[in-house]
Amino acid sequence: MPDLKTYFIRTYGCQMNELDTEIMAGQLQKRGLLPSLDEETADVLIFNTCSIRDLAERKVMGKLGQIGRAGKKNAIIGVTGCMAMAKRESLFRKFPHLDFVVGTNNITDLGTVLDEVLYTNRQVYKTDDRFEENLDYLLAKRDSKIKAHVSIIRGCDKFCTYCVVPYTRGSEVSRPAMSILEECKMLVDQGYKEITLLGQNVNSYGKDKPEWNCLFHDLLSKLDAIPGMERIRFMTSHPIDITLELMQAIRDLPSLCEFVHFPIQAGSSRILKKMHRIYTKEQYFEKVALLRQTVPNVSLGTDIIVGFPTETDAEFQETYDALKELRFSVAFLFAYSPRKGTPAMRWKDDIPEEVKQERLQKLIDLQTEIGNEERLQMLGQTVEVLVEGFNRDGGQLKGRTRCWKKALFPGDASLIGTLQQVKIHSYTHQTLIGETVESHNLLTVG
């Protein structure tokens, strides 16, 4: 049996995948393996995959095909994540050099799967449809010492017609509050300054366990009470489950950042119904108005899909007008691409690609304009920034504001991992430029 000494994990997709990678890395290190900086020399090579976008899938398929054509079989090769669930046995047929496939609900079985591959020399797959809450989250090996992702709920029960997540990650399963609190206390004790709570729909937390009597806003109150807790973020939110109690928690809990990722997806109620988003445009606007009334300084993020089957020019215009009126601080904008296994695959993808791209570019241009206007309004303001490190050229420190905006400013390494008050004097692209209040005061005095 080969002696496994090193591993390499390539991660695609969302923050949940990044956290799953950290948990798998923890399991492998507990087994005695060390991380490799080079996938060519690793004894275990894992592709932790995403199926949400066609491009992410094509990247993985291309990489696996490249390895197969090279004919070099120096490592145990595995696929984990959403592609493992969506494609399962077909991955083995297409890539005979693949050794194992582990689904999103089976990452605790990684060690057992490796043993089975080693002892039997056969291809192994584990892809359960439902997640069992048995992960040892405390094993996670994080690259950052400042910010951490913490899973609070896995799976999704919303079944949007364009989305594979309910099929690749299963139904919603909340993690016990005591387990979340234990991990977050440990992270705070280790010096982490910012914790992002993750879930396909964090707002649904606790609804599958009514006997706990702990919904999302209750959990946030418990986490805010942890001594030394500096910042809490969460994503992603489904608008239908954003409650007044959650809005009040954002307003009242000091550690909770005033940023909500609040995807609208489309501005047409007919398209929203076809997407099975469970709300109308009017209901969405009402939620936004209530949130902004409750938390006047809140910033919103969104996702929008253009070119969904049967979307007319007039319906796209509704989406454009919604983006213009609601003025999101952050917008992730996409052209629709069919995903195998979703209900939307039943419908003809009838919007020509050039029309999709034209609509997408119009939204990108509008969002760029909105972002520039927002940053212009921030000139002269002083904002709190969590210092994460130096920028790429090492000339300035970088970090994010409470409202998730990127910021650059001068300073030395002693400020990394601290919260600084930064006065904004300019911006470039999507980044604010400023200087710490202390530096500004020194310059003023001088």
Residue pairs with C-beta under 8 A, 6 or more apart in sequence:
1 118
1 119
2 43
2 76
2 118
3 43
4 31
4 32
4 33
4 43
4 44
4 76
4 114
4 118
5 32
5 33
5 34
5 43
6 33
6 34
6 35
6 36
6 41
6 42
6 43
6 44
7 25
7 28
7 33
7 34
7 35
7 36
7 42
7 43
7 44
7 45
7 46
8 35
8 36
8 37
8 38
8 39
8 42
8 44
8 45
8 46
9 21
9 24
9 25
9 46
9 47
9 48
10 39
10 45
10 46
10 47
10 48
10 63
11 17
11 18
11 21
11 48
12 47
12 48
12 49
12 50
12 56
12 59
12 60
12 81
13 48
13 49
13 50
13 52
13 56
13 81
13 82
14 50
14 52
15 149
15 196
15 198
15 235
16 149
16 151
16 154
16 198
16 199
16 200
17 48
17 49
17 50
17 81
17 82
18 149
19 140
19 149
19 150
19 151
19 198
20 48
20 80
20 81
20 104
20 107
21 48
22 140
22 141
22 142
22 143
22 149
23 107
23 135
23 136
23 137
23 139
23 140
24 46
24 48
24 80
24 107
24 110
25 35
25 140
25 141
26 136
26 139
26 140
26 141
27 107
27 108
27 110
27 111
27 136
27 139
28 44
28 110
29 35
29 141
30 139
31 111
31 114
33 43
33 44
35 141
36 42
36 43
39 45
40 74
41 74
42 75
43 74
43 75
43 76
44 75
44 76
44 78
44 114
45 75
45 76
45 77
45 78
46 77
46 78
46 79
46 80
47 60
47 63
47 64
47 77
47 78
47 79
47 80
47 81
48 80
48 81
49 56
49 57
49 60
49 79
49 80
49 81
49 82
49 83
49 84
50 56
50 57
50 81
50 82
50 83
51 57
51 81
51 82
51 83
51 85
51 86
51 164
51 168
51 339
52 82
52 163
52 164
52 165
52 339
53 334
53 337
54 337
54 339
57 83
60 79
60 83
61 94
64 77
64 79
64 91
64 94
64 95
64 98
65 95
67 77
67 97
68 95
68 96
68 97
73 97
76 99
76 100
76 114
76 117
76 118
77 97
77 98
77 99
77 100
78 98
78 99
78 100
78 101
78 102
78 113
79 91
79 98
79 100
79 101
79 102
80 101
80 102
80 103
80 104
80 107
80 110
81 104
81 168
82 104
82 164
82 165
82 168
82 169
83 91
83 168
84 91
84 101
84 102
84 103
84 104
84 125
84 127
85 103
85 104
85 105
85 127
85 167
85 168
85 169
86 164
86 167
86 168
86 340
86 341
88 101
88 103
88 125
88 127
89 101
89 125
91 98
91 101
92 98
92 101
92 123
92 125
98 123
99 117
99 123
99 124
100 113
100 114
100 116
100 117
100 123
100 124
100 125
100 126
101 123
101 124
101 125
101 126
101 127
102 109
102 110
102 113
102 125
102 126
102 127
103 125
103 126
103 127
103 128
103 168
104 131
104 154
104 168
104 169
104 170
105 127
105 128
105 129
105 130
105 131
105 132
105 154
105 169
105 170
106 113
106 126
106 127
106 128
107 135
108 132
108 134
108 135
108 136
109 126
112 126
113 124
113 126
116 122
116 124
117 123
117 124
128 170
129 170
130 155
130 170
130 171
130 173
131 154
131 155
131 169
131 170
131 173
132 173
133 173
133 174
133 175
133 176
135 151
137 150
137 151
137 179
137 183
138 182
138 183
138 186
142 148
144 388
145 190
145 191
145 192
145 417
146 191
146 192
146 193
146 194
146 386
146 388
146 416
146 417
147 192
147 193
147 194
147 195
147 196
147 386
147 388
148 187
148 192
148 194
148 195
148 196
149 195
149 196
149 198
150 180
150 183
150 184
150 187
150 195
150 196
150 197
150 198
151 175
151 197
151 198
151 199
152 174
152 175
152 180
152 197
152 198
152 199
152 202
152 205
152 219
152 234
153 172
153 173
153 174
153 175
153 199
153 200
153 201
153 202
153 204
153 205
154 169
154 170
154 172
154 173
154 175
154 199
154 200
155 165
155 166
155 169
155 170
155 171
155 172
155 173
155 200
156 163
156 165
156 166
156 169
156 171
156 172
156 200
156 201
157 166
157 171
157 172
157 201
157 204
158 166
158 201
158 238
158 240
158 276
158 277
158 278
159 166
159 276
159 343
160 265
160 275
160 276
160 277
161 274
161 275
161 276
161 342
161 343
161 344
162 275
162 305
162 308
162 336
162 339
162 342
162 344
163 339
163 342
164 339
164 340
164 341
164 342
165 200
167 341
167 342
169 200
171 208
172 200
172 201
172 204
172 207
172 208
173 208
174 204
174 205
174 206
174 207
174 208
174 209
174 212
176 212
177 212
177 214
177 218
177 219
177 222
180 197
180 219
180 223
181 222
181 223
181 226
184 195
184 223
184 226
184 229
185 226
187 195
188 195
188 226
188 227
188 228
188 229
189 228
191 417
193 230
193 231
193 386
193 417
193 418
193 419
194 230
194 231
194 232
194 233
194 386
195 223
195 229
195 231
195 232
195 233
196 232
196 233
196 234
196 235
197 223
197 232
197 233
197 234
197 235
198 234
198 235
199 205
199 234
199 236
200 236
201 236
201 237
201 238
201 241
202 216
202 234
202 235
202 236
202 237
203 216
203 237
203 238
203 241
203 242
203 243
203 246
204 216
204 238
204 241
205 214
205 215
205 216
205 219
206 212
206 214
206 215
206 216
206 218
206 219
207 215
207 241
214 222
215 243
215 245
216 241
216 243
216 246
217 243
217 245
217 246
217 248
217 249
220 232
220 234
220 246
220 249
220 253
220 256
221 249
221 253
223 229
223 232
223 255
224 232
224 253
224 254
224 255
224 256
229 255
230 255
230 386
230 419
231 255
231 257
231 386
231 402
232 253
232 255
232 256
232 257
233 257
233 259
233 404
235 261
236 261
236 263
237 260
237 261
237 262
237 263
238 263
239 262
239 263
239 264
239 277
239 279
239 283
239 284
239 287
240 277
240 278
240 279
242 260
242 262
242 287
242 291
244 290
244 294
247 290
247 291
247 294
247 295
248 294
249 256
250 256
250 258
250 260
250 291
250 294
250 295
250 298
251 294
251 295
257 402
257 403
257 404
258 295
258 297
258 298
258 299
258 402
258 403
259 298
259 299
259 300
259 301
259 329
259 402
259 403
259 404
260 291
260 298
260 299
260 300
260 301
261 300
261 301
261 302
261 303
261 330
262 287
262 288
262 291
262 300
262 301
262 302
262 328
263 301
263 302
263 303
263 304
264 284
264 302
264 303
264 304
264 322
264 326
265 272
265 275
265 277
265 303
265 304
265 305
266 272
266 275
266 277
266 304
266 305
266 308
266 311
266 315
266 318
266 319
267 281
267 315
267 318
267 319
267 320
267 321
267 322
267 323
268 281
268 311
268 315
268 316
268 318
268 319
269 280
269 281
269 282
270 315
271 308
271 310
271 311
271 315
271 319
272 279
272 280
272 281
272 284
273 280
274 308
274 309
274 310
275 305
275 308
275 344
276 343
279 287
281 318
281 322
285 322
285 326
288 300
288 326
291 298
291 300
292 298
297 403
298 403
299 329
299 330
299 403
299 404
299 405
300 326
300 328
300 329
300 330
301 328
301 329
301 330
301 331
301 332
301 404
302 323
302 326
302 328
302 330
302 331
302 332
303 331
303 332
303 333
303 334
304 319
304 323
304 331
304 332
304 333
304 334
304 363
305 334
305 335
305 336
306 316
306 319
306 333
306 334
306 335
306 336
306 356
306 359
306 360
306 363
307 335
307 336
307 351
307 355
307 356
307 359
307 360
308 336
308 344
308 351
309 336
309 344
309 347
309 348
309 349
309 350
309 351
310 347
310 350
311 351
316 359
319 363
320 362
320 363
320 366
323 331
323 363
323 366
323 367
323 370
324 366
324 370
327 370
327 374
328 367
328 370
329 371
329 374
329 403
329 404
329 405
330 404
331 363
331 367
333 360
333 363
333 364
333 367
334 360
335 353
335 356
335 357
335 359
335 360
336 349
336 351
336 356
338 344
338 345
338 349
339 345
371 430
372 427
375 405
375 427
375 430
375 432
376 427
378 405
378 424
378 427
378 432
379 424
379 425
379 426
379 427
380 423
380 424
380 425
381 423
381 424
382 421
382 422
382 423
382 424
382 437
383 401
383 402
383 403
383 405
383 407
383 421
383 422
383 424
383 432
383 434
384 401
384 402
384 419
384 420
384 421
384 422
385 399
385 400
385 401
385 407
385 409
385 419
385 420
385 421
385 422
386 399
386 400
386 418
386 419
387 397
387 398
387 399
387 411
387 415
387 416
387 417
387 418
387 419
387 420
388 398
388 399
388 400
388 416
389 397
389 398
389 416
390 396
390 397
390 398
390 413
390 416
391 397
391 398
391 408
396 408
396 409
396 410
396 411
397 408
397 409
397 410
397 411
397 415
397 416
398 406
398 407
398 408
399 406
399 407
399 420
400 406
400 407
401 407
401 432
405 430
405 432
406 430
406 431
406 432
407 422
407 424
407 431
407 432
407 433
407 434
408 431
408 432
408 433
408 434
409 420
409 422
409 433
409 434
409 435
409 436
409 439
410 435
410 436
410 439
411 420
411 436
411 439
415 436
420 436
420 437
421 436
421 437
422 432
422 434
422 435
422 436
422 437
423 434
423 435
423 436
423 437
423 440
424 432
424 433
424 434
425 433
425 434
425 435
426 432
426 433
426 434
427 433
435 443
